[in-house]
């Protein structure tokens, strides 16, 4: 299996990329063309849809970054890790979640299932 920590590092870098064109390019390199990203507020297919969701997060939470929490858990072609969304300067997390990524045989991400453990008050 592809190194799970490398996949997570690349995945998080996409989330933290403020430049839309660079974000879309990195997403196209890591995700399959038919990768489905689904979480409680989004259900999109493909790298462009994924990059657009991230763009929306950047608009809603300017000056924030995704930071992994703990270790990456893996079995077979699946990996799971938790993350938090924090201000660039630190402080309390605004959102905490867990993402489950399914990898293809060549190490690309073929599916992402996201879950929220903590969300901001409405």
N, C-alpha and C positions, 0 to 999 in steps of 0.2 A: 504494500500500500504506500502511496505517496506520504511523505512526512506530514503528519497532521498539524504540527506547529507551524510549518511553512505555509500550509493552506490557510490557516487561521490568520497568520500575520498578513498575508496578501489580501484576504477578505476584509480585515479590519482597515488596512491601508485604503481600500476602495471607499469604505464608509467615511474615512477621515480626509479624503481628497476633496478640497474645496473647488477645484477647477473642473467644470462639467465635462469638458472634452477629454481631459486626462482620466477622469473617473470612468467615462464610457469606454475608453480604450482599455483600461485595466480590467473592467468588468468583462469585456469581450474576450480578453485573454484567459480569464479564470473560469468563467461560466460557459456552459454549452449554449448553443443557439436556442434550444428549447427548454432551458432551465426554468423551473417554476419557483418563484419566491412567494411564499404565503406567510402572513402573520395576521394578528387580529385586525389590522387596518388596511392591509394591502394584499392583492392577489394578482401578480403580474407574471408574464412569461418573457424570457430572453434578457440578455444583458442590457438592452436599452430600457426596458421596463424597470429593471432593477436599479439602474443608474438614476432613472427619474424619481423613483421612490426615495433614494438617498438625497437627491436634490431637494425634495420636499422637506426632509428632516433638517437639512442645512438651513432652509428658509425659516422653519419653525423654531429651531434652536441655534441661532447664529452664535459662533464662538464656543461651540461644544464639540467634544470628541468621544468616540467610542473607545473604551478601554477594556480589554479582556480581564475577567476575574477568574482566578484559580487555574486549574489544569484543564487540558483538552482530554476528553474521554472518547475512546474509539473502540469500535469493533467492526469487523468485516470492512465494508466500504462506507461506513457511517461515522461521523464525528459530531461531538456535541461540546459546546462551551458556553459559559455565561459571560456576560458583558455588562458594562454600565456606561451611561451617557453622562459625562461630566463637563463642566466648564473648563476651558483651556487653563485657567488659573487654579483649578482644583476645587475643592469643596464637596458638598454632598452630591450624590448622584441624582439626576432628574428622572431617569428611566433605568431600570434593570431588566435584563432579559436573558433568554437562553435560545441559541440557534442550533438547529440540527441540520448538518449538511450531508448530502449523499454524493459520493464521488463516483466518477466513471472510471473505467479501467486505465485511462491515460491520465488520471489525476485531476481532471476538470470537475467543477461542481455542477451536478446535474439537477439538484433540487435543494431548496432551503425551506425549512419549516421553523418559523420564529414564534416565540412565546414571550409574553411580558410578565414579569414578576412584580414590578413596581411601575406605576405610571403617574404622571402629574395629575393633581386635582383639576377638575374641569373648570 
